[in-house]
Amino acid sequence: MCFCLAPATNSFAKSSASSDIDRKLSKAYGTAWNNGRHMARIIDIAQHRHEALQMASAVLSEGFPVAIPTETVYGLAADATNAVAITRIYETKGRPRFNPLICHMSDLAMAEEYAEFDPVSRALAQAFWPGPLTLVLSLKAESQIHALATAGLDTVGIRVPKGFAGDLIRAFGKPLAAPSANTSGRISATNAAHVDADLGGKIRLIVDAGASTVGVESTIVKVEDGELKLLRPGGLAASEIERIAGKRLRRAGKASAAIEAPGMLASHYAPGANVRLDAGAVKSDEALIAFGAADVAGASDAAIVLNLSPCGDLAEAAANLFDYMKKADASGAATIAFSPIPDEGLGEAINDRLRRAAAPRE
């Protein structure tokens, strides 16, 4: 295992306090270099969980982002109440500041300190937290979440994650703003190696917990006057939300220009290669990402063939999606062709990601 050190982002001078953190990390785990440059340290929670919580909390306390594992995708987390820390998220990712960040809480009680819950939103939180559901709610007047995290909106997206991320929030004591740990607009990271390859030269610490089990971002629902609006399909099927709420979800209009939550930009989750959807046949210069047992004409001549789920399991397909997109992109193929995927259950989230990956890029 390699533990290395990343420099501060260009627009911020490295403080003596952050240097002290770096010295502690070096003393604990040693220093590794890549072509004369410090790179991000990677700490595996299977071997060093307590140390990972300590180190991540220390880096967060100094206003720097940390890449952390969640059940959905890896997140780039920073103090949601600290303007400098939030700015570092935007700069590290190259993310536009009009695109709000999800704020992660340790539990419902913490979430209620920052946002207004009605009976419907509380029922959903009690049913699905911790888990892959983000609720967009009205901010409380006394909320300490910084306006940079909400892109100046009077609402905030809140999620309670499982596992290490929840433990870290409890240890840190404050909510964490945490978009996906990747360059803005590109394929999300679902393991520590993905984060390291993309952002390893820009951040100090990556916490490794293996592959994310869900594999796509959270489902985002806006709750307003008791009505539910699906802003982004994700790792929790819409039908499950409707079952608990006792009402139908209204889909966000495709023509809406308002960015109310992450994942609403037309082009997103994009590989370097072009993306072609609903492919019944594949060309020799294309990579193929298949689904299920159906044959795809020309597959034997494709640059690479990967199957999201040979048995047609949508949960397995979601878990593999971003990893396989990265592998197909690395094959050097000019285009990645995708077999059709049912637009139901988690298939709605998969198809949402693929449509945005295939959209024209600015």
N, C-alpha and C positions, 0 to 999 in steps of 0.2 A: 504494500500500500504506500502511496506517495502523499506526503503532506508538504505543501508549498505555500508561498506567500505572494499575495497580489498587491500591486500598488494602488494608491487612492486614485479615484477618477480624476481626470486632468484638471477640472475646474476647482478642485479643492486641495489645498496644501495639506500635507500629512502632519497631523498634530503630534505632540509629544505623548499624549494619552494613547493615540492609536499605535504609535511606535512601541509603547509599553506592552500593548496587547500582542503586537508582532513578536516581541522578545519572549513573552510568555509562551506563545505558540511554538516558537523555535526551540525553547528550552524543553517543552513537553514532547515535541515530535520531530525535532530536527528541521533543517532547511533544505529544500531541493530547488534546483534552478533549471531553466530551459533557455538555452542560448543567451545566458547572462541575465535573464529577467526572472524575477520572482513570479510564481504562478499561484493560483488559488490552492489553499490547503484543502484536502479531502479527508474528512474524519468519518469512519464507519461506526454507526451506532451499535452494530452487533458486537463490537469489541470495546467501544468507548462511549457508551450512551451518556453516562454522568458527565464525562469530560466534554462531550459535544454540547450538552445543555449549558455548561459553564462557559465554554468558549463562545458559543453563539450569543448567549446573553451579554457577554462582555463586549463583543463587537457591536451588537445592537445598541448597547448603552452609549457607545461613542458615536452613534449616528451613521453607521455604515450598514449596508445591506448584507444579508447572509442568504445563500441558497439553501432551501430546506425541502425535505421530502413531505409530500402530502399524498393522500390516497388518490387524488385526481391527477395532478401533474406536479412537478417540482416548482416551487415558488421562490421569487426573489423578495425576501421579507425585510422590512424595516419598520421602525417606530412610526405608527400612524398618527402620532401627535407632534412629530418633529419635522419642521419644514425642510431642514437641511437633509435629513435622512430620506424623506420622500423625493426631494429633488435628485438625490443620488440614484434612486430607482429609475426615474425617468431618463436620466443621462446615461446610466449603464445600459439600459435597454434601447435607447434611442426612441423612446415612446413619446408620442404627442401628448401634451399636458391637458388637452381637452378630453382625453380618454380616462375616465375615472378608474380608481383602483378598488378592489374588494378588500375590506377590512376584516381580519380574522380575529375571533374572540375565543376565549377558553370555554365558555358555556353560555347558556341563555341568560343567566343572571348578569354576566358582564355585558352582554349585548344590550340588555335593557337599560344599562347606564348611559348608552349612547344614542339609542333610537327608540321610536315610538312603536309599540306592538299593539295590534288590535286582536280580537279573539281568533281570527283566521290565521294571521301570521304567527301567533303564539302556538296554535295547534300544529301548524306545519313545523315550527321549530322543535316542538316537543316530540314530534313523530320522526323527524329526519336528522336532527343534530345529535351528535356529530355525524357529518356526512356530506355528500356532494350537492348540497342545496344552498344557494345564495339568495337571501331575501333583500330586496331593495325597499327601504323604509324611510320615513321622514326622520331627519335628525332631531334630536332634542336640542332645545335652545342652549342648554349648558354643556353640550357635547364638546369634548376636547379634541376630537378628530380634526386634523388640519384641513383647511379648504383645498389645499393642493391634492389631497388624497381623493376628494370628492369632485374634483374639477370644478369647484365653485357651486355645485348643485346643492339644493336643500335636502337631498336624499343621500343615503349611503347604502352600498351593498355590503351585507354582513353574512359571514359564514363561520361555522364552528367546525374545524377540521378534526380528523381522528389522529391518534398516534402521537408521534414525536412533535408535530406542529402544535398540537394542543398542550402538550407538556411544556414546550418552550414558552408559549404565551403565559401559562401559569407561572413559570419561573421568572419571566421578564416583568410580568405585572401590568403590561399595557397591551392594547390591540396592535396587531401587525398588519400593515398594508402589504399585500403580497400578490402581484401579478405573476404570470408564468415566467420562469427563469430562462428566458431566451431573448435574442434580439427581436425587437418589435416587428410584428408582421410575419415572422418566420415560424417554423415548426416548433411546437412546444416540446419541452424536455420531460421525459418520463423516467430518467435515471441520472445518476451523478455524472456519468461519462458524457451524456448529452450536454449537461450544463458546462462541464469543464471544456469541452470542445468549442463551445460558443462564447461563454463569458469568463472562462478561467483566467484570462489575463486582466480582467477588470475588477474582480472581487477578491476578498480575502479568504473566505471560508465557504466550503460546500459540505453540507451534511449528507452522508450517504446512507440510505435505508433500503437500497435495492430498487427494483422497479415499482413504479406506482401501480396499484392494483386496479383502479378504475380506468385510467389511461386517457380520459378526456376531461376537460374542465367541468366545473360545477354547472348545474342547471340554475339559471337566474330568473327569478320571478319577482315582479313588482306588485306589491300589495297596496292598493289605494281604495279607500272607501269600501272595503270588503270585497272588491273585485280583484281578480288575478290576471296579470299580463305576463306572458312568457317572453322574456327579452332574449334569452339564449338557451336553446336546448343543451343538455349536458348529461352528466353521469347519473342523474336520477330521472327515470322516465316520467313524462308528463302525466301518464295515466295514474301513476302512484300518487302524484300531487293532487290530482282531481279526486281520487278516492278519499283522501283525508279531508280535503277542503269541502267536498260535497258540491262542487260546482266546476264548470268548464274553464279551462285556461283560454284566454284570448291571446292570439298570436300577434306579435309586433308587426306592423305593416312594413312590407319590403321597401316601400317608397319613403319611409320616414327618415328624415335627415338628422333627427335628434339622437345624440349618443347618450343614452341613459345608463349604460352599463358596459363593462368590457365585452369584447367579442362581437361587437355590432358593426365594425368597419367592413366594407364590402370585400376588400382584399385582406386576407389574414391566413395564418397557418401555412404560409406559402413555402414550398421548396425552391431550390434554384432552377429545377427543371420545370417545363410546362406540365400542366395537368389536364388529362382527358378523362371524362366521366362516362359511365354506362357503356364501357367498351365490350363489344361482343367478339372482337378480334383484335389482335395486337401485331404491330409491325416489328421488324427485326431490330430497329434502333430504339425501341421503347422498352421501358421497364413495365412489368405487369404486377399489379397488386390485386389478387383475386379474392373471391369470397365464396364459400360453399364448394360443392362438388361439381358444379357445371364446368364443362370443357370450354376453353377459350381458344378460338382458332388462331394459329400462329404462335401459341405459347412456347412451343419448343424452340423457337428462334429468338425469343425475347432476350434482352440484355440480362435480365434477372427476373425470376418469378418468385413471388412471395404470396402466401395465402393467409389472410387475416383470421380465418377460421374455416378449415376444411369441412367441419361438420355444420357450419352455418350458425354458430352461436354468436349472437350480437354482443354479448358481454365480453367474450374472448376477442372479438374483432375490435371493440373499443380499446381494450387493454393493449392490443398490438399496433394500433393505428399509427401513432406518431413515430414509434421506433421503426416500423416498416417503411414509412415515408422517408425517414432519414437514410435508411439502408438503400432504398431504391434511388434516392437522390445521389448517394455516394457512388452508385454504379457507373455514373458518367452518362447515362441515357439522357437524351434531350427532352424526352417526354415520359411521364409516368401515366400509364393507362390503368384505370380502376374498373373492375367488374361492377355491375349493378348491385346495390345493397338495399334491402327492404327499408322503406321509410316508416318504420314503426318501432316502438320501444326505444332502445338505445340507438337504433338505426337512424332516428331523427337527428340525434347529435352527431353521428358519424357523417351523415349526408350534409349537415350544416357546415362541418369543417371542410369537407371536400368541395362544396360549392364555393366557399370563400377562398380556398386554395387555388381553385381554377379561375377565379375572377381576374379581370384585367388589372394589372399592377401599375400604379402611378410611378 
